[in-house]
Amino acid sequence: MSYITLVRHGQANTEARDEDSYDRLSQLGIQQAKWLGEHLARTGEHFPRLYSGTLHRHRETAAAIGLAGHAEPVIDARFNEMEFFTLATLYRDQHGVPIPEDREDFTDHLPRLFGAWQAGEIENPPESFDGFETRVREGLETIGAGDGRALVVTSGGVIGMAMRITLGLDLMGYARACLAVENTSLSRWLPLRGSLALTQFNALPHLEHPERQFARTHL
């Protein structure tokens, strides 16, 4: 079965407030990825096709997962995260909306940010909302047209956008999907006659043991 599994990167630098500072895994993030790799090795699941975004946290997660004996990851910028901190800074400077400080603040901030971004109300963004949606769609279509199981290391915004594309989510639904995605979670799609069907979302089998539940993180 040629399904596509999207993996969110491990926990990154939670203290960061800019793109470069965020783009590295914490020690917990590395451990999350190692536990995921061990789980996949135990199940014997083979991925003849591996992909990763170009960001350091993507490549670091892929390396920590391991998957010895599998193909080398194809590095594909279509699976890079939106530049959230850049967008949030522009939104703050142009509209006076503060950058969130915790997950609760993100709940209100993210749909407002996405709405302004989609409406073209943020001047000089690093890319348009439609451009981000298009590149994610094209990346999924490219992999969906291939043969064999594929594992893609990416980010929460990309996984949320895959949900929006396949389920027709509005902006509020898209924002909530992004907020739900946990670090190193597994979400899975099955290509069906030129489209994609969601079969699994945000699974964490490698963190289900009681002694590992502390390692479940969103930020």
Buried (B, 14 or more C-beta within 10 A) or exposed (E): EBBBBBBBBBBBBEEEEEBEEBBBBBEBBBBBBBBBBEBBBEEEEEBEBBBBBEBBBBBBBBBBBBBEEBBEBBBBEBBBBBBBBBBBBBBBEEEEBEBBEEEEEBEEBBBBBBBBBBEEEBEEBEBEBEEBBBBBBEBBBBBBEEEEBBBBBBBBBBBBBBBBBBBEBEBEBBBBBBBBBBBBBBBBBBBEEEEBEEEBBBBBBBBEEEEBEEBBBBB
